[in-house]
Amino acid sequence: RQSIRRGQTSFFVPKKKKEYMKKLRDVFWPQYGLRNPPLTTLVKLVIIFAFPWPKTRKTRNRFFGWEFCTKRHDLDNSVKLAQDSMNGLIFKDDSQVVVLQAMKIYAKEACVAVKISEISEKF
């Protein structure tokens, strides 16, 4: 959310969103943040959001271990939140992400799986 007061632009980030972004950064830091400065090249981002199985789902659907999640959170909002958490830590800005693959699934445990690859400007 954005507001303008006395000619200054300020952004409001809800408390829940701030807390979730901090959790993501705490997870990303040991794996990616300990490297040299953030990436400045083009980036490919593969991200999977796993949500716990709802109690209303039949157990036979759990046989394969996962299933696409069609309820709850919008995928694009989840991706935006994850990218905002990576800004300044993994890459300088999320505008560097030029290839994006994302999916949300039901799985045994809730988690976020991320794979980051540098790509060259020449395909």
Solvent accessible surface area in square Angstrom, and as a share of the most:
residue,aa,sasa,rsa
1,R,199,0.73
2,Q,112,0.50
3,S,46,0.30
4,I,120,0.61
5,R,177,0.64
6,R,240,0.88
7,G,67,0.65
8,Q,132,0.59
9,T,69,0.40
10,S,55,0.35
11,F,145,0.60
12,F,115,0.48
13,V,50,0.29
14,P,47,0.30
15,K,153,0.65
16,K,170,0.72
17,K,76,0.32
18,K,117,0.50
19,E,84,0.38
20,Y,83,0.32
21,M,39,0.18
22,K,128,0.54
23,K,135,0.57
24,L,11,0.06
25,R,85,0.31
26,D,81,0.42
27,V,87,0.50
28,F,7,0.03
29,W,124,0.44
30,P,79,0.49
31,Q,132,0.59
32,Y,32,0.12
33,G,9,0.09
34,L,122,0.61
35,R,99,0.36
36,N,126,0.65
37,P,104,0.65
38,P,36,0.23
39,L,17,0.09
40,T,92,0.54
41,T,60,0.35
42,L,51,0.26
43,V,0,0.00
44,K,62,0.26
45,L,0,0.00
46,V,37,0.21
47,I,0,0.00
48,I,50,0.25
49,F,8,0.03
50,A,6,0.05
51,F,26,0.11
52,P,59,0.37
53,W,32,0.11
54,P,39,0.24
55,K,196,0.83
56,T,126,0.74
57,R,67,0.24
58,K,121,0.51
59,T,106,0.61
60,R,171,0.63
61,N,44,0.22
62,R,83,0.30
63,F,160,0.67
64,F,167,0.69
65,G,39,0.37
66,W,113,0.39
67,E,44,0.20
68,F,115,0.48
69,C,6,0.03
70,T,105,0.61
71,K,127,0.54
72,R,132,0.48
73,H,94,0.42
74,D,84,0.44
75,L,56,0.28
76,D,91,0.47
77,N,78,0.40
78,S,17,0.11
79,V,9,0.05
80,K,116,0.49
81,L,28,0.14
82,A,0,0.00
83,Q,22,0.10
84,D,47,0.24
85,S,0,0.00
86,M,0,0.00
87,N,45,0.23
88,G,47,0.45
89,L,15,0.08
90,I,0,0.00
91,F,0,0.00
92,K,129,0.55
93,D,63,0.33
94,D,42,0.22
95,S,86,0.56
96,Q,22,0.10
97,V,22,0.13
98,V,75,0.43
99,V,42,0.24
100,L,84,0.42
101,Q,99,0.44
102,A,35,0.27
103,M,61,0.27
104,K,31,0.13
105,I,17,0.09
106,Y,3,0.01
107,A,16,0.12
108,K,176,0.75
109,E,125,0.56
110,A,65,0.50
111,C,72,0.43
112,V,45,0.26
113,A,47,0.36
114,V,29,0.17
115,K,130,0.55
116,I,25,0.13
117,S,35,0.23
118,E,97,0.43
119,I,39,0.20
120,S,73,0.47
121,E,146,0.66
122,K,177,0.75
123,F,205,0.85
